[in-house]
Amino acid sequence: MKLSGVLDKAIALHDLTVEEGIFLLEQDQSSAIEAIRQAAEQMRRSLCGETVTYVVNRNLNFTNICEQHCHFCAFRRDAGDDGAFWLDNAQLLEKATDAVHRGATEICMQGGLNLEAKINGRSLDYYLDLVRSLKKAFPQLHIHAFSPQEIEFIAREDQLSFADVILALKNVGVGSLPGTAAEVLDDQIRRQICPEKLNTSTWLKIVGLAHALGMMTTSTMLCGHIETIEQQVKHLEEVRSLQKIAVKKNYSAKISEFILLPFVGQDAPVVLRKKVGRDQPDLNKTLHLTAVSRLFLGRWITNHQPSWVKLGLAGATEALRWGCNDLGGTLMEEHITTMAGAQGGTCLTVEQLQKAIANLGRPYAERTTLYKKLDKPVQDLPLLIS
């Protein structure tokens, strides 16, 4: 297998095989990795142009009380633990008000799997109430909320179908589902790092069903821990296959973006931290995987975003030279990765995002959650609530 031939195939927008994807990740010479980077950039320019986009958004993590014990998660708590929290609707509305004042067009809402989060004995009613409360106050906000794991949790607790849950959430105003809880879509790895979580086939089923029901999603991969490059490429193949189905069936909804989420181990549970033996992400390996992800996913998923929370703004900005076309969101507050010991921060201003992009000599544009470019960047306003 020749590197130039594989790269030419990818640039021509022909799908790479799993074996070719593995071959690209096996390259360890600096000249080969640079050739992969350049090919990823050529594909990015062809599919997305030079403009780097970003979204003005706010995370709302409504609770960190969770029934599960994932080996990478420093966020979850049991009820009554130090640091456990469960925000009520008034607190969430206060944070949303701040976000709107600062120009947010999106609220990203996820939380722990809290067995007590019910209204009239139903989990679904609790989640519907969260969304209704936000949409009543701010109907213009895009609600990007509830991972496939949360969909599975609600359905399991209330003995509902996944379709029932997705449609109910869609009907009250959820605009898209985060493609988190994917971790690595390989059950051998999942049994080791998140044994209580939904399995690969269930994650794929829920995301595919969301597309069939008209609900857009994103996609992610938790990388840089104990997974192999073969498992990384298998994950990319699963995500690409899912997108192909949505496109070929002409669904109105599909995957809007792909995000690599490198493992942060500094304050993560010791069981996985010891196996990884590294507190912060390996930037070079993450960038290599970033470029290969762009080449492997090809024309099927055109928007690629790094995580500035995990890599830091400098690392995420560098990823814009490895095939990424989007720098993510302002977030305004971030708990999940920060509690694991990430050093990227919890909030960036619009000005910081714009400056980072401009320093690369590339234009920037604010976008919506679903990648519609807005005519005018939103002015960054003073922080009202920490």
N, C-alpha and C positions, 0 to 999 in steps of 0.2 A: 504494500500500500504506500503510495507516494503522497507526501504532504501537499504538494502543489495541486495534485489531482483532486484531493478531497476538498481543498479550499476553493478551487475553481468550480467544483460541483455545487458547493454551498452558495457561492456568490451568484451562480446562475439560478438560484432559488429552487434547486432540486433537493428533495428531502435526503438528508444523510441517514445512513443506517446506524443502528446501535453500535455496531463494530467500528464504524467510522468515527462516531462520537467518542468512543473509548480511546481510539487511536489519537485523537486530538488532545485528550486530557493526559495521555501518557507522555506527550512530548515534554522534555525537560531541558532542552537546549535553549538558551536565550534567543537565538536567531529564529528558531521554530516558533517559540511563543510570540515573538514580535510579529512573525508572519500571520499567526492566528489573530492577533490583535488588529492588524491592518485589514485583514479580511472581514472581521466583525465590524470594523468602522466603515468599510466599503458597503457592506450590507445595510448598516444603519443609515448611511447617507441615501442609499437607493430607496429604502422603505419609508424613512421618516424625515429626510432632509437634515438641515443643520440646526434648526430651532430646538432648544431644550425647553421642555415644559415643566410646570410645577402646579400644585393645587394649594389653595388656602383652606386648611381644614383644622379640625380639632378632634383629638381622641377623647372619648368619654368611656372610661372603664368603670362600670357601675358597681362592680364588686370584685374582690379577689378571693372570696370564699368559694372553695371548689372541692367537689367530691373526688377529683382525680389527683394523681401524684406523679406527674411527668418528670422524668429524670433531668430535664434541662431547665425546669421552671423554678425560678426564685420568686415568682409573683404570688403564687397561690398560698392561701392560709386556711386554717380551720376557723370556724366561728369561735370567738373568744380569744384567739391568739393575739399577741402583740402585732400591730400592723394590719390586722384584718379590718376591712372596711366594706360598707354596703351603703351606697348613696341613695337617697330618696329622690323623687321626681323634682322637688323644689331645688335641691342641690344641683341636679343635672341641668335644670332650666337656667339656673344662675350661670353655670359654665357655658351653656349654649348662647345665652345673651351676650356674654363677653366675646364669644367667638364671632357672632354676627357683627358686633360693634367693630371688631378687628378685620372684617371683610370676608369671613369664612363662607364658602359655598357648600361645604361638606361637613357632616359630623360622622366620624367613624366610631362605632359603638360595639364593644365586645366586653365580655366579663367572664368570671369564673362560673363554674357549673354549681350554682347554689341551690341545694335541695329545698331550702326554705323560701325561695323566690317564687311565690305562688299567690294568686288571687282566687279566692273561692275554691282553693284546692287544685287549681290548674296552673301549670307553668306557662302555657301559651298565653293565658290572660295577662299574666305579669309582663311578658315581653310586648304584647300588643299595647298595653297601657303605657309602657315606656315610649314607644313610637308615637302613639296618639298624642301624648303630652308634648313632645317636641314638635310634631307637625302642626298641632293646633296653634302653638306660639309662633312658629317659623315655617310656614308652608313652603317657602322658597328653598329651604335647605334640602340638599340631597342626603338621605340617610343611607350610609354604607355600613351595614350592620349584620352581625351574627354569622359566625363561621359554620361550615358543615358540621362541626362537632356540636355546636349549640343547637342546630336543627335536629340532629340525632338525639340530643339530650331532651329537648322539648317533646319530640315524638315519643320517645321511650317513657318519659314520665307521665304523659297524658294518654298513652296508647292510641296515638294518631299516626297516620301515614306521613311520610316526608312531604308529599304533595300538599296535604292538608295544611301543614305548618308553613310551607313556603308561600302558598297562595294567601293564607291569612295575613302573613307579614307583608306581602306585596300589597294587599288590599288596603292596609292602613298606612302605607307610605314608605316602606323599605324600598330603596331604589336599586340596590345591588348588594351582593354577598361578598365579604372578604374570603379569599381562597386560602385562608390560614388553616391550621390544624392538619395541613398536608404533611408537614415535617419531611420525611422521605417516604415516597409511595412504594414501599417495599416492606412486606409484613415481617420479614426476618429482623429488620432494623426496628420496626415499630414495637415488636415484642420486647426489645431491649431498652428503648428510650421512652416509650409511652404505652405500656402494656394495657392500660385501661381505656385507651382511646379507640375510636372507631377504626376499623381496618381499611386497607387500601380500597377494596371494592366498594365499601360503603361511602367513602369520601368521593370516589369517582361517580357513584350512583347519584349522590345528592347534588353535586355540581352539574352533572349532565341533566338531571331533572330540572334544576333551576333554569338552565338554558331552554329546555323544552317548554317551560312555563313562562318564558319571557323575562327572566331575571338575569341580569348581567352578573358576572363574577370576576374576581381576579385569580391569580395563581401564585404560589410561593414554593420555595424549597428551603428547609432548614439544613444548612450544609456546614462542613468543616468540623465534624465531630468524629464518630466512629464509622461512618458510612464509607464504602469503597467508591472508586470512580465508576465501576460497573453499575452500582446502585444509583449513583447520580444520573447517569445516562438513562437508566431504566425509568427514573422519575420523569425526566424530560420527555421520554417517549410516551409515557402515560398521559402527560399533560397535552402533548401535541396531538395524540390520538383523540382525546376528548374534544379538542378544538376542531379537528377535522370533521368529527361527527356533527358538531353544531353548524359548521359552514356547509357541509354537504347536504344536511337536512334543511338548510335555509332558515334556521331559527333566527328570530330577530335579536336574540341575546346570545352572547358568547363570552369568552375570556378577554378582558380588556387589556391586561398587562401581566408581566411575569416579574417577580421580585425574588432575588436571592437574600436569604436571611442567615448570615453566618453566625455560628454558635458563639455565645459569650459565656465563659465559664467562671469568671471571677467569683461570683457569689451564687452560682448555680449549685444544685444538690451535689454532694461530694461523690456520689456513685458514678456519675458521668464525668464530672470534672477531673477525677483521677485518671480515668481512661483516656481522656483527651490530652491532659497534661499541658494545657495552654489556657491562659486566662482571657486573652483577647483574640479576635479573628486574625488569621494569617492573610494579610492583604494580598500578597502576590498570588496565592492559591485562589483566593476569591476572585481576583481580576481575571485569572486564566479561565476559571469556570464561567465567569460573566461573559467572556468572549465566545466560549464554546456554546453556551446557552443561546446566545444570539444566533450563531450559525446553525445550531441544531433545530431550533424552533422556527427559524426561517421566516417564510411569508405568512405562517399561520398565526403567530403572536408577534405583532410588530412593536409593541411598546414594552420597553425594558427599563426597570428602575432599580437603583441600588438603595441600600438602607443607610442613611447618614447616621441614624441612631447607633447602629452597630459598627460602622466603619469610621465614624467621624465625618465631618463635612469635607475635609481634605481627601479622605479615602473615597468618599462617594463621588466627589468631583472628578477624581482620577478615573473612576469607573465610566464616566462620560466619554473617555477616550478608548474604552474597551467594548463599545457596542450599545451603551445605554443612551436613551434619548429623553429621559425624564428624571428629575431630581427629587420627586416625591412631594411631600407636603410640609407645611409649617408645624403640624401636630399640636402645638401650643402647650401640651403636656404629654408626657410619656412615662408610663410606669413599668410595663412588662419587661422591657429590655434593660431599663435603667436599674431595676431591682436585681438584675442578674450581674450588675457591675459594669455595664457598658459606659464608655467615656465620651460618647458622641453628643450628650446633652439631651434635653427634653423638649426644647422649643427652638425653632429658627424663625427669624423674621423674613418677610418678603424681600427686604433689602439684602439680607445675607444670602439668600438663595440667588437673587439676581446678580449680586457681585461675584459669587463663585462661578456662575455660568459665564458672565462677561469676561472674567479673567482667562477663560479658555478661548476667547475671541469668537464666541458663538452667540447668536441672538437668543432671547428668552421670551416666553409667552406664558401667561397664566392660562390654565385650562380648567374645565369642569372634571368631575369624577370620571365621566365617560369619554374624556379626551376631546371635547369640543373646545377649541381655543376661544378665549374671551378677548374682546376688542381692546380692553384697557386693563393693565395691572391694577390690582386693588391696593389702595393706599394702606400702609401699615400704621396702625394706631396704637396708642400706649396700652400696656398690659394693665388690665383692671383686676384680674383675679389670678392668683398664683396657682 
